[in-house]
Amino acid sequence: MHRLLKKLLISLTLAAALVASAWAITLEEAARKVAEKYDARVVSAQTVEQRGRRIHVIRILTRDGVVRTVRVPADED
């Protein structure tokens, strides 16, 4: 019985992790969306942790020559 319970808990944990990752947006997806939204070129992109949450930080260069920084949550709620 103990083994069965252990396997069930492991399975539920893995299933929860898979569901959470399905809501996540990759750095590449975030950079592409930001570039399209602002009609700009991506200068740099990185993922950082702020206040316990993952944030994609995307720097873009607009057509007007302005560099902007856009932050996109990595995990959509």
Phi and psi in radians as a Rosetta constraint file:
Dihedral C 1 N 2 CA 2 C 2 CIRCULARHARMONIC -1.080 0.35
Dihedral N 2 CA 2 C 2 N 3 CIRCULARHARMONIC -0.700 0.35
Dihedral C 2 N 3 CA 3 C 3 CIRCULARHARMONIC -1.123 0.35
Dihedral N 3 CA 3 C 3 N 4 CIRCULARHARMONIC -0.744 0.35
Dihedral C 3 N 4 CA 4 C 4 CIRCULARHARMONIC -1.099 0.35
Dihedral N 4 CA 4 C 4 N 5 CIRCULARHARMONIC -0.752 0.35
Dihedral C 4 N 5 CA 5 C 5 CIRCULARHARMONIC -1.111 0.35
Dihedral N 5 CA 5 C 5 N 6 CIRCULARHARMONIC -0.731 0.35
Dihedral C 5 N 6 CA 6 C 6 CIRCULARHARMONIC -1.095 0.35
Dihedral N 6 CA 6 C 6 N 7 CIRCULARHARMONIC -0.772 0.35
Dihedral C 6 N 7 CA 7 C 7 CIRCULARHARMONIC -1.128 0.35
Dihedral N 7 CA 7 C 7 N 8 CIRCULARHARMONIC -0.668 0.35
Dihedral C 7 N 8 CA 8 C 8 CIRCULARHARMONIC -1.139 0.35
Dihedral N 8 CA 8 C 8 N 9 CIRCULARHARMONIC -0.764 0.35
Dihedral C 8 N 9 CA 9 C 9 CIRCULARHARMONIC -1.110 0.35
Dihedral N 9 CA 9 C 9 N 10 CIRCULARHARMONIC -0.710 0.35
Dihedral C 9 N 10 CA 10 C 10 CIRCULARHARMONIC -1.112 0.35
Dihedral N 10 CA 10 C 10 N 11 CIRCULARHARMONIC -0.758 0.35
Dihedral C 10 N 11 CA 11 C 11 CIRCULARHARMONIC -1.095 0.35
Dihedral N 11 CA 11 C 11 N 12 CIRCULARHARMONIC -0.756 0.35
Dihedral C 11 N 12 CA 12 C 12 CIRCULARHARMONIC -1.146 0.35
Dihedral N 12 CA 12 C 12 N 13 CIRCULARHARMONIC -0.664 0.35
Dihedral C 12 N 13 CA 13 C 13 CIRCULARHARMONIC -1.119 0.35
Dihedral N 13 CA 13 C 13 N 14 CIRCULARHARMONIC -0.787 0.35
Dihedral C 13 N 14 CA 14 C 14 CIRCULARHARMONIC -1.121 0.35
Dihedral N 14 CA 14 C 14 N 15 CIRCULARHARMONIC -0.698 0.35
Dihedral C 14 N 15 CA 15 C 15 CIRCULARHARMONIC -1.121 0.35
Dihedral N 15 CA 15 C 15 N 16 CIRCULARHARMONIC -0.726 0.35
Dihedral C 15 N 16 CA 16 C 16 CIRCULARHARMONIC -1.116 0.35
Dihedral N 16 CA 16 C 16 N 17 CIRCULARHARMONIC -0.682 0.35
Dihedral C 16 N 17 CA 17 C 17 CIRCULARHARMONIC -1.139 0.35
Dihedral N 17 CA 17 C 17 N 18 CIRCULARHARMONIC -0.691 0.35
Dihedral C 17 N 18 CA 18 C 18 CIRCULARHARMONIC -1.155 0.35
Dihedral N 18 CA 18 C 18 N 19 CIRCULARHARMONIC -0.696 0.35
Dihedral C 18 N 19 CA 19 C 19 CIRCULARHARMONIC -1.145 0.35
Dihedral N 19 CA 19 C 19 N 20 CIRCULARHARMONIC -0.756 0.35
Dihedral C 19 N 20 CA 20 C 20 CIRCULARHARMONIC -1.091 0.35
Dihedral N 20 CA 20 C 20 N 21 CIRCULARHARMONIC -0.706 0.35
Dihedral C 20 N 21 CA 21 C 21 CIRCULARHARMONIC -1.232 0.35
Dihedral N 21 CA 21 C 21 N 22 CIRCULARHARMONIC -0.391 0.35
Dihedral C 21 N 22 CA 22 C 22 CIRCULARHARMONIC -1.184 0.35
Dihedral N 22 CA 22 C 22 N 23 CIRCULARHARMONIC -0.458 0.35
Dihedral C 22 N 23 CA 23 C 23 CIRCULARHARMONIC -1.511 0.35
Dihedral N 23 CA 23 C 23 N 24 CIRCULARHARMONIC -0.199 0.35
Dihedral C 23 N 24 CA 24 C 24 CIRCULARHARMONIC -1.343 0.35
Dihedral N 24 CA 24 C 24 N 25 CIRCULARHARMONIC 2.608 0.35
Dihedral C 24 N 25 CA 25 C 25 CIRCULARHARMONIC -1.928 0.35
Dihedral N 25 CA 25 C 25 N 26 CIRCULARHARMONIC 2.342 0.35
Dihedral C 25 N 26 CA 26 C 26 CIRCULARHARMONIC -1.330 0.35
Dihedral N 26 CA 26 C 26 N 27 CIRCULARHARMONIC 2.832 0.35
Dihedral C 26 N 27 CA 27 C 27 CIRCULARHARMONIC -1.056 0.35
Dihedral N 27 CA 27 C 27 N 28 CIRCULARHARMONIC -0.723 0.35
Dihedral C 27 N 28 CA 28 C 28 CIRCULARHARMONIC -1.116 0.35
Dihedral N 28 CA 28 C 28 N 29 CIRCULARHARMONIC -0.739 0.35
Dihedral C 28 N 29 CA 29 C 29 CIRCULARHARMONIC -1.112 0.35
Dihedral N 29 CA 29 C 29 N 30 CIRCULARHARMONIC -0.759 0.35
Dihedral C 29 N 30 CA 30 C 30 CIRCULARHARMONIC -1.097 0.35
Dihedral N 30 CA 30 C 30 N 31 CIRCULARHARMONIC -0.767 0.35
Dihedral C 30 N 31 CA 31 C 31 CIRCULARHARMONIC -1.098 0.35
Dihedral N 31 CA 31 C 31 N 32 CIRCULARHARMONIC -0.730 0.35
Dihedral C 31 N 32 CA 32 C 32 CIRCULARHARMONIC -1.119 0.35
Dihedral N 32 CA 32 C 32 N 33 CIRCULARHARMONIC -0.782 0.35
Dihedral C 32 N 33 CA 33 C 33 CIRCULARHARMONIC -1.118 0.35
Dihedral N 33 CA 33 C 33 N 34 CIRCULARHARMONIC -0.726 0.35
Dihedral C 33 N 34 CA 34 C 34 CIRCULARHARMONIC -1.141 0.35
Dihedral N 34 CA 34 C 34 N 35 CIRCULARHARMONIC -0.769 0.35
Dihedral C 34 N 35 CA 35 C 35 CIRCULARHARMONIC -1.056 0.35
Dihedral N 35 CA 35 C 35 N 36 CIRCULARHARMONIC -0.733 0.35
Dihedral C 35 N 36 CA 36 C 36 CIRCULARHARMONIC -1.185 0.35
Dihedral N 36 CA 36 C 36 N 37 CIRCULARHARMONIC -0.765 0.35
Dihedral C 36 N 37 CA 37 C 37 CIRCULARHARMONIC -1.072 0.35
Dihedral N 37 CA 37 C 37 N 38 CIRCULARHARMONIC -0.724 0.35
Dihedral C 37 N 38 CA 38 C 38 CIRCULARHARMONIC -1.732 0.35
Dihedral N 38 CA 38 C 38 N 39 CIRCULARHARMONIC 0.067 0.35
Dihedral C 38 N 39 CA 39 C 39 CIRCULARHARMONIC 0.849 0.35
Dihedral N 39 CA 39 C 39 N 40 CIRCULARHARMONIC 0.984 0.35
Dihedral C 39 N 40 CA 40 C 40 CIRCULARHARMONIC -2.357 0.35
Dihedral N 40 CA 40 C 40 N 41 CIRCULARHARMONIC 3.043 0.35
Dihedral C 40 N 41 CA 41 C 41 CIRCULARHARMONIC -1.882 0.35
Dihedral N 41 CA 41 C 41 N 42 CIRCULARHARMONIC 2.349 0.35
Dihedral C 41 N 42 CA 42 C 42 CIRCULARHARMONIC -1.323 0.35
Dihedral N 42 CA 42 C 42 N 43 CIRCULARHARMONIC 2.204 0.35
Dihedral C 42 N 43 CA 43 C 43 CIRCULARHARMONIC -1.628 0.35
Dihedral N 43 CA 43 C 43 N 44 CIRCULARHARMONIC -0.749 0.35
Dihedral C 43 N 44 CA 44 C 44 CIRCULARHARMONIC -2.711 0.35
Dihedral N 44 CA 44 C 44 N 45 CIRCULARHARMONIC 2.780 0.35
Dihedral C 44 N 45 CA 45 C 45 CIRCULARHARMONIC -2.658 0.35
Dihedral N 45 CA 45 C 45 N 46 CIRCULARHARMONIC 2.350 0.35
Dihedral C 45 N 46 CA 46 C 46 CIRCULARHARMONIC -2.642 0.35
Dihedral N 46 CA 46 C 46 N 47 CIRCULARHARMONIC 2.789 0.35
Dihedral C 46 N 47 CA 47 C 47 CIRCULARHARMONIC -1.908 0.35
Dihedral N 47 CA 47 C 47 N 48 CIRCULARHARMONIC 2.275 0.35
Dihedral C 47 N 48 CA 48 C 48 CIRCULARHARMONIC -2.234 0.35
Dihedral N 48 CA 48 C 48 N 49 CIRCULARHARMONIC 2.907 0.35
Dihedral C 48 N 49 CA 49 C 49 CIRCULARHARMONIC -1.921 0.35
Dihedral N 49 CA 49 C 49 N 50 CIRCULARHARMONIC 2.208 0.35
Dihedral C 49 N 50 CA 50 C 50 CIRCULARHARMONIC -2.278 0.35
Dihedral N 50 CA 50 C 50 N 51 CIRCULARHARMONIC 2.163 0.35
Dihedral C 50 N 51 CA 51 C 51 CIRCULARHARMONIC 0.932 0.35
Dihedral N 51 CA 51 C 51 N 52 CIRCULARHARMONIC 0.691 0.35
Dihedral C 51 N 52 CA 52 C 52 CIRCULARHARMONIC 1.369 0.35
Dihedral N 52 CA 52 C 52 N 53 CIRCULARHARMONIC 0.135 0.35
Dihedral C 52 N 53 CA 53 C 53 CIRCULARHARMONIC -2.148 0.35
Dihedral N 53 CA 53 C 53 N 54 CIRCULARHARMONIC 2.565 0.35
Dihedral C 53 N 54 CA 54 C 54 CIRCULARHARMONIC -1.467 0.35
Dihedral N 54 CA 54 C 54 N 55 CIRCULARHARMONIC 2.306 0.35
Dihedral C 54 N 55 CA 55 C 55 CIRCULARHARMONIC -2.256 0.35
Dihedral N 55 CA 55 C 55 N 56 CIRCULARHARMONIC 2.322 0.35
Dihedral C 55 N 56 CA 56 C 56 CIRCULARHARMONIC -1.538 0.35
Dihedral N 56 CA 56 C 56 N 57 CIRCULARHARMONIC 2.175 0.35
Dihedral C 56 N 57 CA 57 C 57 CIRCULARHARMONIC -1.858 0.35
Dihedral N 57 CA 57 C 57 N 58 CIRCULARHARMONIC 1.981 0.35
Dihedral C 57 N 58 CA 58 C 58 CIRCULARHARMONIC -1.992 0.35
Dihedral N 58 CA 58 C 58 N 59 CIRCULARHARMONIC 2.157 0.35
Dihedral C 58 N 59 CA 59 C 59 CIRCULARHARMONIC -1.788 0.35
Dihedral N 59 CA 59 C 59 N 60 CIRCULARHARMONIC 2.276 0.35
Dihedral C 59 N 60 CA 60 C 60 CIRCULARHARMONIC -2.205 0.35
Dihedral N 60 CA 60 C 60 N 61 CIRCULARHARMONIC 2.751 0.35
Dihedral C 60 N 61 CA 61 C 61 CIRCULARHARMONIC -2.016 0.35
Dihedral N 61 CA 61 C 61 N 62 CIRCULARHARMONIC 2.027 0.35
Dihedral C 61 N 62 CA 62 C 62 CIRCULARHARMONIC -1.373 0.35
Dihedral N 62 CA 62 C 62 N 63 CIRCULARHARMONIC 2.960 0.35
Dihedral C 62 N 63 CA 63 C 63 CIRCULARHARMONIC -1.097 0.35
Dihedral N 63 CA 63 C 63 N 64 CIRCULARHARMONIC -0.427 0.35
Dihedral C 63 N 64 CA 64 C 64 CIRCULARHARMONIC -1.428 0.35
Dihedral N 64 CA 64 C 64 N 65 CIRCULARHARMONIC -0.006 0.35
Dihedral C 64 N 65 CA 65 C 65 CIRCULARHARMONIC 1.474 0.35
Dihedral N 65 CA 65 C 65 N 66 CIRCULARHARMONIC 0.274 0.35
Dihedral C 65 N 66 CA 66 C 66 CIRCULARHARMONIC -1.678 0.35
Dihedral N 66 CA 66 C 66 N 67 CIRCULARHARMONIC 2.321 0.35
Dihedral C 66 N 67 CA 67 C 67 CIRCULARHARMONIC -1.617 0.35
Dihedral N 67 CA 67 C 67 N 68 CIRCULARHARMONIC 2.215 0.35
Dihedral C 67 N 68 CA 68 C 68 CIRCULARHARMONIC -2.169 0.35
Dihedral N 68 CA 68 C 68 N 69 CIRCULARHARMONIC 2.667 0.35
Dihedral C 68 N 69 CA 69 C 69 CIRCULARHARMONIC -1.991 0.35
Dihedral N 69 CA 69 C 69 N 70 CIRCULARHARMONIC 2.210 0.35
Dihedral C 69 N 70 CA 70 C 70 CIRCULARHARMONIC -2.087 0.35
Dihedral N 70 CA 70 C 70 N 71 CIRCULARHARMONIC 2.321 0.35
Dihedral C 70 N 71 CA 71 C 71 CIRCULARHARMONIC -1.885 0.35
Dihedral N 71 CA 71 C 71 N 72 CIRCULARHARMONIC 2.281 0.35
Dihedral C 71 N 72 CA 72 C 72 CIRCULARHARMONIC -2.196 0.35
Dihedral N 72 CA 72 C 72 N 73 CIRCULARHARMONIC 2.194 0.35
Dihedral C 72 N 73 CA 73 C 73 CIRCULARHARMONIC -1.057 0.35
Dihedral N 73 CA 73 C 73 N 74 CIRCULARHARMONIC 2.320 0.35
Dihedral C 73 N 74 CA 74 C 74 CIRCULARHARMONIC -1.310 0.35
Dihedral N 74 CA 74 C 74 N 75 CIRCULARHARMONIC -0.535 0.35
Dihedral C 74 N 75 CA 75 C 75 CIRCULARHARMONIC -1.953 0.35
Dihedral N 75 CA 75 C 75 N 76 CIRCULARHARMONIC 1.967 0.35
Dihedral C 75 N 76 CA 76 C 76 CIRCULARHARMONIC -1.348 0.35
Dihedral N 76 CA 76 C 76 N 77 CIRCULARHARMONIC 2.384 0.35
